């Protein structure tokens, strides 16, 4: 079904570019996290509401969890991009 959705390259190429931008941003964010001595809090925002999650509330290491989350996101988008590129070559 997805290959039908992107059968027109004019639709596929902008989507692949968007995915590449996400990957680039996440890789840059990952490298910046390495330079931080420690993540002390994370702010979540949505619908005009902001919630700050402080390291003291979470029994897990925010540094490690954010690193894992970002690495997994990079891997997800790289695999998604690779699969779409392979579909477009069929």
C-alpha positions in Angstrom: 0.0 0.0 0.0 2.8 2.4 0.8 4.5 1.8 -2.5 1.2 2.9 -4.2 1.1 6.0 -2.0 4.6 7.0 -3.2 4.4 5.6 -6.8 4.8 9.2 -8.0 8.4 10.4 -7.3 7.2 13.9 -6.9 5.6 12.7 -3.6 8.4 10.4 -2.5 11.4 12.7 -2.9 10.1 15.5 -0.6 9.1 12.9 2.0 12.6 11.3 1.8 14.1 14.8 2.2 12.0 15.4 5.3 13.2 12.1 6.8 16.8 13.1 6.0 16.3 16.4 7.8 14.9 14.5 10.8 18.0 12.3 10.8 20.3 15.3 10.5 18.6 17.1 13.4 18.7 14.0 15.6 22.3 13.4 14.9 23.2 17.0 15.7 21.1 16.8 18.9 22.9 13.5 19.9 26.3 15.1 19.5 25.2 18.1 21.5 23.9 15.9 24.3 27.4 14.4 24.6 28.7 17.8 25.4 26.3 18.4 28.3 27.7 17.4 31.7 24.2 16.1 32.8 20.6 16.4 31.8 18.7 17.8 34.8 15.3 18.2 33.3 13.2 17.8 30.2 10.3 20.0 29.3 7.3 18.6 27.4 4.9 21.0 25.6 1.6 20.6 24.0 -1.7 22.4 23.7 -0.4 25.5 25.5 0.8 23.4 28.5 4.4 22.9 29.5 5.5 20.2 32.0 9.0 20.0 33.4 10.2 16.6 34.3 13.1 16.9 36.7 15.8 14.2 37.2 14.8 14.0 40.9 11.4 12.6 39.9 12.6 9.9 37.5 14.3 6.8 38.9 16.3 6.4 35.6 19.2 8.4 34.3 17.8 11.0 31.9 21.2 11.3 30.1 21.2 7.6 29.2 17.4 7.5 28.5 17.6 10.5 26.1 20.7 9.0 24.4 18.9 5.7 23.9 15.7 7.4 22.7 17.6 9.6 20.1 19.7 6.7 18.9 16.6 4.5 18.4 14.9 7.4 16.6 17.9 7.8 14.2 17.9 4.1 13.5 14.1 4.1 12.9 14.3 7.0 10.4 17.4 5.5 8.6 15.6 2.2 8.2 12.4 3.8 7.0 14.4 5.9 4.5 16.3 2.9 3.3 13.1 0.9 2.8 11.4 3.7 0.9 14.4 4.1 -1.4 14.4 0.3 -2.1 10.7 0.4 -2.9 11.2 3.3 -5.3 13.9 1.2 -7.1 11.5 -1.6 -7.9 
